[in-house]
Structure formats: C-alpha cells, structure tokens
Amino acid sequence: MGYKIAIVGATGNVGREMLDILDERGFPADEVVALASRRSQGTEVSFGDRTLKVQALENYDFSDTDICLMSAGGTISKEWSPKIGAKGCVVIDNSSAWRYDADVPLIVPEVNADAAAGFTKKNIIANPNCSTAQLVVALKPLHEAAGIKRVVVSTYQSVSGGGKEAMEELFNQTRAVFVNDPIEPKKFTKRIAFNVIPHIDVFMEDGYTKEEWKVLAETKKMLDPKIKVTCTAVRVPVFIGHSESVNIEFEREITADQARDILREAPGCLVIDKHEDGGYITPYESAGEDATYISRIREDATVENGLNLWVVSDNLRKGAALNAVQIAEVLVNRGLIKPKKQAA
C-alpha cells in the first residue's frame, strides 16, 4: 500500500522539481496531488508520463493525505502548515517559516536524519535554506573527523533561488544588453545581467542580510551550536546552481588529502578536484544533478588546521526539492509514518 502525497506550490520552480524527483526516485506513492492557489486551478503539470491538473489549496481536504511537500512561501506555510498537520498529514516545508521553531526538526538527511523523529510535536519538518543544505552536507563528515571551530562562507547564488520572475529578469536583461534596450531592475535591487549583487533578502540591524543569518543559524541548529559561522551572500548571473567558497578552521589537524578521502566516502558528496584546467565543478555542470560537488580542496596556511573548499550544487534539487523528497523517504524507510489507507 502506497502513500498519498500532496505538493503545494506545484506550478513553481521547486514544486515542478518535486514532482520530477518523486517520479525519478520511484517514491512509493499511490496518488500524487498537485495544489496551488485558486488562480492556478486547472493548470496542468507533469508527473512522470502523466499530467496532473492543479487543484486549489483552499478547497483541498488533507484528512486522507499522508505527506504534504510545501513550497509556496513563508506566508502560505505559516497559515496552512498547522492546519494540514492537524489533519494528520506531515508537512515538509521548504520556506523559512518553521526552521527556527524548537518543536520543528530542521533536516538534511545526510547530516541529521535521526532528528526527523521529532516531527510529531507539530507534524511539520523544515527544509533548510538552499545555501545551507549543500554547505552542511560538505561540513558534516569533516566536522566528525576533525571538529570544526569556525566557517567563513561566501555564496555565489543563482537567480533561480529568487523564483521564476528572477530567472526571467536575468534572461530579459541579458537580451536587453545585446540589443541596447534600457534595463530596469524589478525583482533585484540592481541590474543582474553581467553583474553581481552582494545582497540577498532583507538587511538586518547588524548589517548582515537575512540570507546570511539563515546560513549561520541553520548550520548551528543542524550541525553544532558551538561552530562559529560568518557569511556573505551574493547573487550572480547564473540560472541554476549555487556555489560557495568555504574557509574552515578545525580543532584538530586535517590535511587536504585526508579531507578528499573523507569527502569521497561521504553520503551526498562528489569530489571533483584535479589541479589542472577544468579539474573542478561549476554551477552550469551541477544543474539537474543530485550531488553536492566539492572541488579546490586545499590547506590554508594562514590559520592552524585550516582548509579551503569550493562547494557547488543544484539549488532547486539538493537545495530544495530533492532534500524534501529525501526527508519523506526517511519517514517512510524508518517506519515513522504509515499510509492512512493501510491504517484504515
């Protein structure tokens, strides 16, 4: 007996990826329902070789649904996730609405899958920020080996992290450059075509942006509250794939060769690290792939026990949709939930 799964936000970038990944990975679902706002009702989305008609979230009854993959933004999630959870349906939420709630597990399966068992307090599990997800996949095995004291990360984040409108803005601005049309930023605060913008999300009182704070807070919650983390988040003119320059200071000695060996064996990691032209990964190559890629592993001689890494991943997959589906797989594979049909 399979599970009944609902996707909220099925017409968005991440929602469509969720549908693709559920099909690719052969998730044990007897039924998959596509949900979105009323204005998207009747829109068709693909699920494997099938086509699903989108239903309105407002009219849907979750009482016979087992898992809800939520990718409709924080405002919708704050309103609907508790209601859905109260119907006995486990919500795996992709927004930031629940990540810092002490009663809601924040999960990357390669890092802290055991924490998923705590979902029963609210029937909600949070997916981390896209930048944090790939970062902690790379940090976890190194932390176990040598104990991380401090992490300095600079992100190079693709426009798909800002949704379909952001992708369209990059496309339209790039075309405008070549035909000499005027460029007017809408989604971004400055022109994104052939430019980089050191600003993602809102500014906070201390001068950091909310995106930078998320990386700090989520890394501490999932990995270790004692780790010191600082971040600069930058938007770059790339459609899909987030990149990160990561500088790590460890408690104990660890060499670049040891780190390579550890990461090659670590779940979710793929090391591509040759000291030659092209012997590294770029975001273009990560698009459509599930792995967290790690390149440019080298020792930092300016601190004791320091390493530098280059970390790249498809932000729509591992940073969002794939991670959510992997959490659902943890619930199923560990017997943490049973299909309601079976229970009936």
Backbone torsions as a table, in degrees:
resi	resn	phi	psi	omega
1	MET	NA	125.4	-177.7
2	GLY	-92.9	-179.2	-175.2
3	TYR	-100.4	157.5	172.9
4	LYS	-105.0	123.0	-173.6
5	ILE	-118.1	136.7	173.0
6	ALA	-116.0	138.6	175.6
7	ILE	-111.5	114.8	176.5
8	VAL	-96.8	124.1	-172.7
9	GLY	93.0	33.7	-172.1
10	ALA	-68.3	-17.2	-179.1
11	THR	-90.5	-7.8	-179.0
12	GLY	-83.9	174.3	179.9
13	ASN	-54.8	-50.3	-175.1
14	VAL	-73.6	-39.1	178.8
15	GLY	-58.9	-42.6	178.2
16	ARG	-66.1	-38.0	175.8
17	GLU	-63.9	-39.5	177.9
18	MET	-58.2	-44.6	179.2
19	LEU	-62.1	-44.7	179.6
20	ASP	-61.8	-43.5	-174.7
21	ILE	-72.2	-38.2	174.5
22	LEU	-56.0	-42.4	179.8
23	ASP	-70.8	-46.9	-178.6
24	GLU	-57.6	-41.1	-173.6
25	ARG	-90.0	0.7	178.0
26	GLY	61.7	42.2	179.5
27	PHE	-59.2	136.9	-175.2
28	PRO	-73.2	70.5	-179.1
29	ALA	-110.6	126.5	172.2
30	ASP	-79.1	-29.4	-177.3
31	GLU	-147.4	136.7	175.8
32	VAL	-124.7	129.0	-177.0
33	VAL	-116.3	130.6	177.9
34	ALA	-96.9	125.1	-177.9
35	LEU	-125.6	149.1	175.0
36	ALA	-160.8	-168.8	179.6
37	SER	-72.4	168.5	-177.6
38	ARG	-58.1	-34.3	-176.4
39	ARG	-68.4	-18.6	178.0
40	SER	-97.2	-0.3	-178.0
41	GLN	-57.4	132.1	180.0
42	GLY	92.2	-15.0	174.8
43	THR	-61.9	145.7	179.8
44	GLU	-103.1	136.4	175.5
45	VAL	-127.9	154.8	-177.2
46	SER	-90.6	140.6	171.3
47	PHE	-137.6	98.2	-173.6
48	GLY	62.5	-128.8	178.3
49	ASP	-93.6	11.2	178.8
50	ARG	-107.2	163.6	175.0
51	THR	-120.0	129.1	179.5
52	LEU	-107.6	138.0	173.6
53	LYS	-90.3	129.9	-176.7
54	VAL	-72.5	132.5	176.2
55	GLN	-104.4	160.5	-179.6
56	ALA	-80.4	128.9	178.0
57	LEU	-55.3	-41.1	-174.8
58	GLU	-60.5	-26.9	-175.0
59	ASN	-101.6	0.6	-171.6
60	TYR	-91.2	138.3	177.9
61	ASP	-101.1	115.4	-176.4
62	PHE	-85.9	3.9	-170.9
63	SER	-64.6	-22.7	178.4
64	ASP	-109.7	13.2	-178.3
65	THR	-101.6	138.9	-175.1
66	ASP	-88.9	-45.1	-175.3
67	ILE	-135.5	135.9	173.7
68	CYS	-115.9	119.3	172.7
69	LEU	-92.1	112.1	-170.8
70	MET	-103.3	118.6	176.9
71	SER	-141.3	63.8	-175.6
72	ALA	-127.5	13.4	178.9
73	GLY	93.3	161.3	-173.4
74	GLY	-65.0	-38.8	-177.9
75	THR	-63.1	-47.7	178.6
76	ILE	-63.8	-42.0	-177.9
77	SER	-64.7	-41.5	179.3
78	LYS	-60.5	-37.0	-179.3
79	GLU	-76.8	-44.1	-167.6
80	TRP	-96.5	-32.6	-175.1
81	SER	-57.5	-44.4	177.5
82	PRO	-63.0	-36.6	178.6
83	LYS	-65.6	-42.2	-179.4
84	ILE	-68.1	-44.2	178.0
85	GLY	-59.8	-36.2	179.8
86	ALA	-66.1	-20.2	177.3
87	LYS	-84.9	3.2	-179.6
88	GLY	84.6	13.6	178.2
89	CYS	-102.2	129.1	-179.1
90	VAL	-80.8	124.5	179.0
91	VAL	-95.5	127.0	170.7
92	ILE	-109.4	106.1	-167.5
93	ASP	-101.6	133.3	-176.9
94	ASN	-92.9	-7.3	-177.6
95	SER	-87.2	-179.0	178.2
96	SER	-89.7	4.2	-170.6
97	ALA	-60.7	-33.3	-171.0
98	TRP	-120.6	1.9	-171.8
99	ARG	-63.3	-29.5	-172.9
100	TYR	-106.7	10.6	176.4
101	ASP	-79.3	126.2	-177.2
102	ALA	-62.9	-22.7	-178.8
103	ASP	-93.7	5.3	-178.5
104	VAL	-120.8	118.2	177.4
105	PRO	-65.7	139.7	173.6
106	LEU	-109.3	117.1	-163.8
107	ILE	-126.4	132.5	157.8
108	VAL	-121.7	113.2	-170.3
109	PRO	-53.6	-34.1	178.9
110	GLU	-70.8	-14.6	-172.5
111	VAL	-107.4	-49.9	-173.0
112	ASN	-146.3	49.3	-177.8
113	ALA	-57.3	-31.8	-178.1
114	ASP	-59.9	-29.1	-178.5
115	ALA	-68.4	-14.3	-178.9
116	ALA	-61.0	-27.6	-178.9
117	ALA	-61.0	-17.9	-179.7
118	GLY	-80.8	8.7	-177.0
119	PHE	-66.7	-19.3	-169.8
120	THR	-67.2	-17.1	-178.9
121	LYS	-64.2	-40.1	-179.8
122	LYS	-130.5	-0.3	-174.2
123	ASN	59.7	31.8	178.5
124	ILE	-131.4	137.5	171.3
125	ILE	-125.2	137.5	-178.7
126	ALA	-100.1	139.7	170.9
127	ASN	-90.7	138.5	-178.8
128	PRO	-75.8	171.9	171.3
129	ASN	-58.2	146.0	-175.5
130	CYS	-57.4	-39.1	-179.6
131	SER	-68.7	-37.7	-179.1
132	THR	-68.1	-39.5	-175.4
133	ALA	-55.2	-52.5	-178.0
134	GLN	-70.0	-32.7	179.9
135	LEU	-62.3	-49.5	-174.8
136	VAL	-72.0	-26.7	174.2
137	VAL	-60.0	-39.8	178.9
138	ALA	-77.5	-35.4	-176.5
139	LEU	-75.1	-36.2	-172.0
140	LYS	-52.4	-54.5	-178.0
141	PRO	-65.7	-30.8	178.7
142	LEU	-72.6	-37.0	177.1
143	HIS	-63.6	-41.2	178.4
144	GLU	-64.2	-33.0	-175.6
145	ALA	-81.1	-39.1	-170.4
146	ALA	-136.7	-0.8	177.6
147	GLY	70.4	106.0	-178.1
148	ILE	-84.0	130.0	175.2
149	LYS	-94.0	-44.9	-170.6
150	ARG	-149.5	142.4	177.6
151	VAL	-130.2	130.5	172.8
152	VAL	-116.2	116.9	-176.8
153	VAL	-124.5	133.9	170.0
154	SER	-114.5	125.4	-178.1
155	THR	-99.2	150.2	175.5
156	TYR	-127.0	88.8	-165.1
157	GLN	-99.0	133.8	-178.6
158	SER	-72.0	161.2	-176.1
159	VAL	-71.1	-19.9	179.9
160	SER	-62.7	-20.4	174.1
161	GLY	-63.5	-18.9	177.7
162	GLY	-97.2	5.0	176.5
163	GLY	94.4	-177.0	-176.1
164	LYS	-62.6	-38.2	-179.5
165	GLU	-62.6	-37.7	179.6
166	ALA	-67.2	-39.6	177.8
167	MET	-65.1	-40.6	178.6
168	GLU	-64.7	-37.0	-179.9
169	GLU	-64.7	-42.2	176.7
170	LEU	-62.5	-44.5	179.9
171	PHE	-61.3	-49.0	-176.7
172	ASN	-66.8	-39.4	178.9
173	GLN	-68.2	-38.0	179.0
174	THR	-63.0	-44.5	177.4
175	ARG	-62.7	-40.5	-179.2
176	ALA	-61.5	-35.7	178.3
177	VAL	-60.0	-43.0	-174.5
178	PHE	-75.6	-26.9	179.6
179	VAL	-103.4	5.9	176.0
180	ASN	63.1	35.8	173.1
181	ASP	-83.8	155.8	175.1
182	PRO	-65.3	148.2	180.0
183	ILE	-114.9	123.7	179.1
184	GLU	-122.8	109.7	177.9
185	PRO	-63.0	136.6	177.3
186	LYS	-123.2	-61.6	-179.5
187	LYS	-73.5	-35.9	-178.6
188	PHE	-102.6	159.5	-177.8
189	THR	-77.0	-22.4	176.4
190	LYS	-139.5	169.9	176.9
191	ARG	-55.7	135.1	179.9
192	ILE	-101.7	-28.2	-179.6
193	ALA	-64.2	128.0	179.2
194	PHE	54.1	39.9	-177.3
195	ASN	-152.8	166.2	170.1
196	VAL	-128.9	145.9	-174.7
197	ILE	-123.9	114.3	-178.4
198	PRO	-82.5	55.8	-173.6
199	HIS	-160.2	111.1	173.7
200	ILE	-132.1	126.1	-177.0
201	ASP	74.6	-172.3	-172.4
202	VAL	-83.7	154.8	175.8
203	PHE	-79.1	143.9	177.3
204	MET	-106.2	172.4	-174.4
205	GLU	-61.3	-32.4	-176.9
206	ASP	-83.7	3.0	178.5
207	GLY	95.5	-16.4	174.0
208	TYR	-77.0	157.8	172.7
209	THR	-92.7	164.0	-179.5
210	LYS	-61.1	-36.0	178.4
211	GLU	-60.7	-41.7	179.6
212	GLU	-67.9	-39.4	178.1
213	TRP	-64.8	-37.1	179.5
214	LYS	-58.5	-44.9	-179.8
215	VAL	-58.5	-43.7	179.4
216	LEU	-63.6	-54.9	-173.9
217	ALA	-65.8	-39.9	-176.8
218	GLU	-73.4	-37.4	176.8
219	THR	-61.2	-43.8	178.9
220	LYS	-63.6	-42.6	-177.3
221	LYS	-66.4	-40.4	-175.3
222	MET	-87.7	-34.2	-170.5
223	LEU	-104.1	-57.0	-177.0
224	ASP	-174.2	120.4	-178.6
225	PRO	-65.8	-14.6	-178.2
226	LYS	-83.3	-15.6	-178.7
227	ILE	-70.2	131.9	174.6
228	LYS	-87.7	130.7	-176.7
229	VAL	-131.9	134.1	170.3
230	THR	-133.6	147.6	-170.4
231	CYS	-143.3	144.4	166.0
232	THR	-123.2	120.1	-175.6
233	ALA	-104.3	127.1	-174.1
234	VAL	-128.3	134.5	175.2
235	ARG	-91.9	133.2	-177.4
236	VAL	-124.9	157.6	-176.7
237	PRO	-79.3	62.9	177.2
238	VAL	-123.6	138.9	-176.5
239	PHE	-75.1	-47.9	-176.5
240	ILE	-138.7	138.1	176.0
241	GLY	110.8	117.9	176.2
242	HIS	-96.5	140.4	176.8
243	SER	-119.0	152.2	-179.8
244	GLU	-142.2	132.3	168.5
245	SER	-95.2	118.7	-170.9
246	VAL	-122.0	123.2	175.1
247	ASN	-110.7	125.9	-173.2
248	ILE	-124.2	135.3	173.5
249	GLU	-113.2	126.9	-173.9
250	PHE	-106.7	158.6	173.7
251	GLU	-70.4	-38.9	-174.0
252	ARG	-120.8	162.2	-177.6
253	GLU	-65.7	138.1	173.9
254	ILE	-150.4	130.7	-179.3
255	THR	-92.8	165.6	176.7
256	ALA	-61.8	-40.4	179.0
257	ASP	-64.2	-41.5	177.3
258	GLN	-62.9	-42.3	179.2
259	ALA	-62.0	-42.2	177.8
260	ARG	-58.8	-46.6	-179.0
261	ASP	-63.0	-42.0	-179.8
262	ILE	-63.6	-46.5	-176.2
263	LEU	-70.1	-30.4	177.4
264	ARG	-63.7	-29.8	-178.8
265	GLU	-93.2	-7.7	-172.1
266	ALA	-80.5	140.4	179.3
267	PRO	-62.8	134.9	176.8
268	GLY	84.2	-9.4	-176.9
269	CYS	-100.0	144.5	173.3
270	LEU	-135.7	117.2	-176.8
271	VAL	-91.6	123.2	171.8
272	ILE	-127.0	99.1	-167.5
273	ASP	-148.6	81.3	174.8
274	LYS	-113.9	139.9	-178.7
275	HIS	-83.6	66.6	-178.4
276	GLU	-156.3	167.4	179.0
277	ASP	-56.2	125.4	178.1
278	GLY	78.7	6.0	-177.5
279	GLY	-85.2	42.2	-176.5
280	TYR	-155.2	169.5	-178.1
281	ILE	-101.0	149.2	172.5
282	THR	-123.1	161.8	-178.3
283	PRO	-61.1	-32.7	178.8
284	TYR	-56.7	-40.6	-178.3
285	GLU	-77.0	-21.1	-178.5
286	SER	-81.3	-18.5	-175.2
287	ALA	-60.9	128.3	-179.6
288	GLY	86.3	0.4	-178.4
289	GLU	-106.8	156.1	-176.2
290	ASP	-92.5	-23.2	-170.2
291	ALA	-74.6	158.1	163.6
292	THR	-95.7	114.1	-175.1
293	TYR	-90.8	140.6	-179.2
294	ILE	-129.9	127.0	-178.7
295	SER	-135.5	177.8	173.4
296	ARG	52.8	40.3	178.8
297	ILE	-75.6	120.6	-177.5
298	ARG	-155.7	155.8	-178.2
299	GLU	-80.3	144.3	178.1
300	ASP	-103.1	109.0	-175.6
301	ALA	-77.0	-6.4	-176.9
302	THR	-83.8	-12.9	176.1
303	VAL	-134.1	159.0	175.8
304	GLU	-75.4	131.3	178.2
305	ASN	59.1	53.1	-178.9
306	GLY	-113.4	146.3	175.5
307	LEU	-135.6	152.7	169.6
308	ASN	-115.8	142.7	177.5
309	LEU	-135.7	156.0	169.4
310	TRP	-118.4	119.0	-172.7
311	VAL	-120.2	127.5	-176.0
312	VAL	-134.8	139.6	176.7
313	SER	-156.1	156.9	173.9
314	ASP	-73.2	111.4	-174.2
315	ASN	-68.8	-23.4	177.9
316	LEU	-79.4	-21.3	-179.1
317	ARG	-98.6	-84.4	-178.6
318	LYS	-62.6	-33.2	179.7
319	GLY	-73.8	-9.1	-175.7
320	ALA	-154.7	-83.3	-168.8
321	ALA	-65.5	-47.6	-179.4
322	LEU	-61.1	-45.3	-178.3
323	ASN	-60.6	-39.6	178.9
324	ALA	-63.6	-43.2	179.0
325	VAL	-67.3	-37.9	176.9
326	GLN	-62.8	-37.4	176.0
327	ILE	-62.9	-43.9	177.2
328	ALA	-59.5	-38.5	178.0
329	GLU	-64.9	-37.6	176.0
330	VAL	-60.3	-45.4	179.9
331	LEU	-59.2	-41.9	-177.8
332	VAL	-74.3	-50.6	-173.3
333	ASN	-67.3	-28.7	178.9
334	ARG	-92.6	4.2	178.4
335	GLY	67.6	25.8	-178.3
336	LEU	-77.2	-23.3	172.1
337	ILE	-136.2	153.2	176.4
338	LYS	-120.2	150.1	177.8
339	PRO	-60.8	137.1	-179.7
340	LYS	-63.0	-33.2	179.1
341	LYS	-62.0	-42.1	-179.9
342	GLN	-64.5	-42.7	-179.3
343	ALA	-63.8	-34.3	179.9
344	ALA	-71.2	NA	NA
